[in-house]
Amino acid sequence: MKHPNVVFVFADQMRGQATGYAGDPNAITPNLDKLAAESIVFTNAVAGCPVCSPYRASLVTGQYPHTHGIFLNDLHLQHKAVSIADAFDSAGYNTGWIGKWHIDGHGRTRFTPPERRQGFKFWRAVECCHDYNHSVYYADTDRKLYWNGYDAIAQAQEAKRYIENYQDSKPFALFVSWGPPHDPYDEAPEQFKKLFSPEKLVLRKNVQADFEEKARQWLAGYYSHISALDYALGIILETIRKVKLEDETILIFTSDHGDMLGSQGEFAKQRPWDESILVPFLLRYPGLFGKKRKIFSTPFNVPHIMPTLLSLCGIKIPETVEGKDFTKALCGIEKPPEKEAILSCYCPFGQWTRKQGGREYRGLRTERYTYVRDLKGPWLFYDNEKDPYQLNNLCNNPDYEKIQSELEVLLREKLQETKDEFRPGEYYIEKWGYSVDENLTVPYWMID
């Protein structure tokens, strides 16, 4: 078989529990549910450093944040590693990026010139914009353009045009990066907003009582965004079917990280709880796996995406990649190359400063357990099989002393393997020479 095409679609801040196929009673996601019935469903896909820019940098490089240096938002990713676009290009692919970029670091709504696009050629993108109904983007020049209406649907239409009009004999790798369901939560089209009433929503069992009212308001908008994204995904799926490329196209749907939305009394991302770190991840490749649902429950971290995707396309994995190739495990030939995902927060910043309870941490998400320590010592320990809402912190519980000790040893081994020193945030900021404010945040006035 020739090299397959790739369509990689991902949302921003969509947690893994928020789909119909995952059992969420609120979610209205018919296209995602249908796709899940034809895909490998990763039930423990993990955003190891659950923040926008670190995810994107790890996706593009296959490296961990302390290696590529993007552990805060709004930083510039240096083009030192062989990027995923470079690898596809070397194998004869055409590459494209549509939507949110967020690894240029030269201003959220400023032009990203070709030399700062990590090798991507087709370009309909902007650094970062969450004004979903008046969303700016750029093409080949520095002239500002605006998506027509709700940007995720317009971007899906752009992907549709790209796929329909594609006539090159070379395969393509198209990345579509959506801004929703990231807040603001009230900007979805009215046809999707009217589907959700705050008072009718079923809250997760770990939403604290004093957060219930806010959580209902947030979630009504959040689910409306997700339904809009599901509609947009339907446009892309129907296009691939219409042009008869299903069998020779790898289609991935995922997200960069989740959203707490009142669970554990927290909001937004960066936190090590499942609502923040677990994301949807569907991989459909009929030419290799057929079109039957298959569950893959081994934790799968962001740096593994690049080597696994390249391997599925028959492309050599660059030496600069740190992630591991899961292809043989997905094919059922070998056991997964590792069975746990590293969790990390290098610097508490933005919506999770130290004043807000933020802290540096490192941890592990295994198929059953979550174990996390901060700079002072063990912090969180959950048995996710017995306690899926993570309500009972088992840290230093005598009944779990042996398991906690084993996880601590394993964490130390993983940090050593990935050359992670686990130091305070200021150490990494000084090491990389970044300018931040008192909250370790790249100030917005410096970047807009």
N, C-alpha and C positions, 0 to 999 in steps of 0.2 A: 504493500500500500504506500502511496506517496505521502509526503508530509501532510498531516491534517491541518486545516485552518483552526484558528483559536478565536473564540469570542469570550472575553473575560469581563463579566459585569459585576460591579460591586457597589453597594450602598454605603452610606456614612452613618454610623452609630445605630445600626440595626442589630438588635440582640438575637441570639440564636433561638430563643424560645418563641419569637413573635411571628409564627407562621401556622397556617392550618395543618400542614403535614407534621409539624412538631407537637401538635396537640393544643395549641393556644385557642381557648374558647372564644376569644374576641376577634382573632385575625380573619380577614376575608381575603384569601390569596389563591384563587382558583388556578392561575397559571403556574405559580410556584408549586402548588400541590400536584398538578399534572406533571411538571418537570421532575419533581421528586420521585414520582412513580416510574420514571424512565432513567433514573440517575443513581450514581453512588451517593448516598446520603452520609455525610460526615457528622456524626452526632456529637463529637467532641472536638470540633474545629475551634482553635484557640487563637485569640489575638494576644500574644504573649506580653507585648508592651502596648496596652490598649489605649492608644492615642493616635490621632489622624496622621501626622507627619511621620512618626516612627514606623507605623504600619506601611505606609507607601514606600518609604526608603528600604524597608526590608523586603517588600514585594519586588522592587526593582533591582535590588542587589543580591538577594538571597543571604543577607548577612544580619547579624544581631546589632541592635542599636549602638552598643559600646564600640563596635567595629566601624560602622559607617558614620557614626557621630551624630545621628539625628535622634535625639532622645527628648527633645522639646518640639513644640510646634513652631512653624514659621522660620525654620532654618534652611540654609542652602545645602543641598546634597552635592558634594563634590563628585565629579565623574572620574573617580579613581578605580572603582571596580568595573568589571565587565557587566554591563547592565543586561537586563532581560531583553531589551530591544536590540542591543549589540549582538547578543547570542542568536536571536531570531534573524537578524540581518545577515550574519555570517553564514546562516543556513539557507539563504535565498528567499527569506520572507519579506513581505511588505508589512510595516508596522504602523499602528495608529493609536491615538489617544483622544478620547472625547470626554469632556467634563472637568471635574475638579482634579488639580494636580497636587499642589500643596507641599512641594519639596524644592521649590526654587528659592524662596526666602528673600526675594527682592521687592516685595509688595504684593498684597493680596489681590489687587485688581490691576496689576501692571502686566505688561507684555513680557512673555517668556520667549526670548529669541531661540532659534534652532540649536545653537551651541549649548543651551542649558536644558535641553529636552531629553537628555540621557539616551539619545539615539532614535527616538520616535520620529517618524517622518510625517505622516498625516496628522494634522493638529487642529482640533476644534476645542480649545481648552482655556482655562484660567486658573490661576493659583488657588484662589479660594473665594467663593461667594455663596452666602446663604440667604440671598434675597431671591427666593425661588421663582417669583413672577416678574422679576426685572433683572435677570441674571446676565452678566457680561461674559464674553468669551473672545478669543482671538483665533484667527486662522493664520495666514501666511505673512501678514503685515501687522504693524502696531496699531491699526485702526480698530477701535472698540466696536464689537458687534454685540447684539443682544438676542438671546433665545426668545422665540415666539411663545408667550404664555408660560406655563409651568415648565421649568427647565428640564426636568428628568424626562418628561414625555417628548419634548422637542429634541433632546439628545438621543432618545430612542429612534425618533424619526430620522435623525442624521445617520445613526448606525444603519438603519434600514436602507437609506440611499447609498451608503458606502457598499453594503453587501449586494444590493440589487444591481448597482452599476459596475461592480468589480469584474473586470475582464482580463486582468493580467494572468498569465500562465503560472505565476508564482503563487504559493499560498500566502495567506494574510494572518496577522495576529492583531486583533482589534481589542483595545481596552476601553470600557465604558464606565466612567466613575461618577456616580450620582451623589448629590449633596444631601437629600432627604434620606431617612427620616430624622436626621439631626435637627435640633431646634433652630429656628422658631417652629413650633408645632402647629400653628394655625394657618399655614399658607398652602395647604393642599387645595386642589380644585373643589368647588362646592359639591359636585356629584359624589365625591368620596367623603367629604366631611359629614354629609347628611346621613351616612351609614352608621355613625357612631354617636351614641348618647353617653355622656360621662356617668350618669347614674345607673346605667345598665351594664357597665363593664364589670368583668370579674377580675378582682385584684389578686396578685400573687400573695401567697400566705406570709411573705416576709415584708410586706409593706406595713410600716408602723402606723398606728392609729392617727398620730398627729400629721401624717403625710397623706392620708387618704384623699382628702378633698383636692389637694394640689395634684396628686397622682392621677386622679380621674380626669382632670382637665388636661394634663399633659398627655395622658394615654389616648384620649379621644382624638387629639390631633396627630399623635404618633401613629396610631393605626390607620388614620386617613391617609397619611403619607405612604404607609406601606401598601395600602390598596392601590394608590396611584402608581407606585413603583411596580406592583404586580401587573397592572394594566400596561405600563411601559415595557415591561419584560415580555408581555404577550406580543407586542409589536415585533420585537426582535426574533422571538421564537417562530412566529408565523412567517417572517421573512426568510429565515433559514430553511423552513419547510418548503416555502413556495419556490425558492430557487434550487431546491433539491440538493442541499448541501448537508443535511442532517448527519448522514453516515460518515462523512469525511470532515466533520467539524467537532472540536472539543468545545463544549459550552460549559462555562463555570459561572455560578452565581454565588456571591458571598458578601461580606461586609468587613470594614476595617476594624470595628470593635462594637461593643454593645452600648447600653444606656441603663443606668440604675433605675431612674424613674420612680423614686420613692422606696424601692426595695432596700432593706437594711437601714432605712432613714437616710439614704444617699441619693445623689443625682449625678447625671452625666457619666463620664468614663474614668479611666485611670485606676479605678479600684480593682482589687483582685477577686471580687465575687463573680459568680457565674453570669449574672446579668450584664456585667461589663466585659468579661473576657470571652464568653462563648458567642460564636457567630454562626449564621447559616453557611453551609458550604455544600453545594450540589455540583457534581461533575458528571456530565453526560457525554459519552463518546460511543455512539452505537457501533462504529466500525471496529471497536475493540471489545467493548463490554456488553454489546447488545442494548436493549431498551427495557430492562427489567430493574426494578428497585433492588439495591443492595445496601446493606448497612455496614458502615465502617466506623467502629467505635473507638479505635485507638486515637489518643490526642494527636492533633496535627497542627503544628505551629506555623506561623507566617514564613520564616526563612525556608521552610520545606516546599513552599509553593513553586518557586522558580526552578529548582532542580527537578522536581517531579513533573512539572509541565514540560520542561525541555526534554526530559527523558521520554515522555509519552509521544513527543513529536520527533523522536529519533535524533536529537541534537546533543552534541557533547556539552557536558556541564563544565562551565569555566572553573578554573582553580580558585578564583576569588570567592566562590560560593561557600558558605558555612552550613547551610541547611542540608538536609539529607533527602535522598531520592526514595520515595515511597512506591514507585511504580510496581515493583515485584510483589509488594504486599497487597496492593490493590488488585493485582492479577491473581492473587492467591498462590503465588509460587514460593514466596519466602515470608518469614515473620517480619513485622515492621522493624525498621532500623533502630528505632527507639520507641519506648512506650510511655513517655511522659513529655509534657511541654513545660518549658521554663516560663515563669511569670516574672515580670520586672517592672519597677518604676524607678527610674534613675534620679528624677527630680520631681518633687511635688510642686505643681505650678498651675497657673490659670484658674480653673474651677476646683482645684484641690490643693491649695497652698497649705503650709504648715499651720497657719492660723485657722484653717478650715478642717484640720485633722489629717491633712495629707502627710505621707511619710514615704521615704525610700523603702523598697522591699524587694526581695527575691523569693521565689516560691516554685512549686511544682503543681501541675494539674495532671493527675493520672486518671485512668479510666474510672477509678472509684474515689480517690481522695484528692483534697486540696490541702496543701501545706505551704504556709507562708511565714517568713520571718522578716523583721525589720532590722535596723542597725543595732537595736538593743537585745534582740533575741527572738525566739518563737512568738508568733502573733496570732495566726489563725490556723485551725486544723479542723477539717470537716470530713465526715464519712458521707459522701454524696449519694451513695446507694441507700443508706438508711435515712438520710437527712437531705433530700433534694433541694430544699429551700434554704439550706445552710443557716439553720436557726440555733444549732447547738455547737458552740466552739469547744473542741476537745483538747485544746492546747494544755499540755501538762496534766491531762487526766491520767491517773495511774492505770486505768484499765486499757489505755491505748499507748502506754509508755513505749512498748517494743516497736509498734508501728511508727510512732513519731520518731523514734531514734533511727529507724531504717530510712525514713524519708529525709531526715536531716543529713545522714551520710550520703544518700543519693543526690541531694541538692548540692552538697559541697563538691561531689564528684562532677556534676554537670557544670557548675560554675568554673571549676578548674579546666574542664574540657573546652569550654567556650571562652576561656581566658577573661572571665568577668571578675574584676577585683572587688566588686560590691563595696563601693565607697560612697561618702556623702555626695549629694548633688553638686555642691560647690567644686568638688574635685574635678568632675567631668566638665563643668563649665569652664574652669580655668585651663584644663588640659586642651580643650578645643578652641579656647580663646573667644568665647561668645560674650556678647553684651546683654545683660538682663537687668530687670529692676529688682526691688527688694523681695519680691515674691518669686524670684528665679524664672520670671516670664519674659519672653522677648516682647518689649512694649509695642502695642499696636501702632503708636504714633511713629515708630521707626520703620514700619513695614507697609503702611497704606499711603 
